[in-house]
Amino acid sequence: MKKMLILVVGFLLTACSSEQGVTKKGLAMSDEAPLITKHIMGKPNMHYFDAEKRVAKRWGINIKHQFGGCVVTPEKAKEKKAVEDKNQEAYLYYEKKFGKDWQTKFKEEVKEESNQK
């Protein structure tokens, strides 16, 4: 019994240490698709961000929303800038995959999706 418990705990610890991105349904995101982190300040429009997640999933874009609160401080502004700088590599990857105007098309599709419901 003791050995079985140790095996179960060991399995759980190794499974939880995975650094691969996971979607809500538990499906792994592609290791090849870089992560875009959206740093949102202020009161978020959750309807829009839910639509953005759905469209990103259809397109194969790895996206994460990070909510920073309502009060903008110098530290939070610095954090937002760091996130935007880190996203540049991902934006270049998706530009090669979808074309130069991919962000405009993506935003239009998200807008249409958020207006449907």
Rosetta blueprint (number, residue, H / E / L):
1 M L
2 K H
3 K H
4 M H
5 L H
6 I H
7 L H
8 V H
9 V H
10 G H
11 F H
12 L H
13 L H
14 T H
15 A H
16 C H
17 S L
18 S L
19 E L
20 Q L
21 G L
22 V E
23 T L
24 K L
25 K L
26 G L
27 L L
28 A E
29 M L
30 S L
31 D L
32 E L
33 A L
34 P L
35 L E
36 I E
37 T E
38 K E
39 H E
40 I E
41 M L
42 G L
43 K L
44 P L
45 N L
46 M H
47 H H
48 Y H
49 F H
50 D H
51 A H
52 E H
53 K H
54 R H
55 V H
56 A H
57 K H
58 R H
59 W H
60 G L
61 I L
62 N E
63 I E
64 K E
65 H E
66 Q E
67 F E
68 G L
69 G L
70 C L
71 V L
72 V L
73 T L
74 P H
75 E H
76 K H
77 A H
78 K H
79 E H
80 K H
81 K H
82 A H
83 V H
84 E H
85 D H
86 K H
87 N H
88 Q H
89 E H
90 A H
91 Y H
92 L H
93 Y H
94 Y H
95 E H
96 K H
97 K H
98 F H
99 G L
100 K L
101 D L
102 W H
103 Q H
104 T H
105 K H
106 F H
107 K H
108 E H
109 E H
110 V H
111 K H
112 E H
113 E H
114 S H
115 N H
116 Q H
117 K L
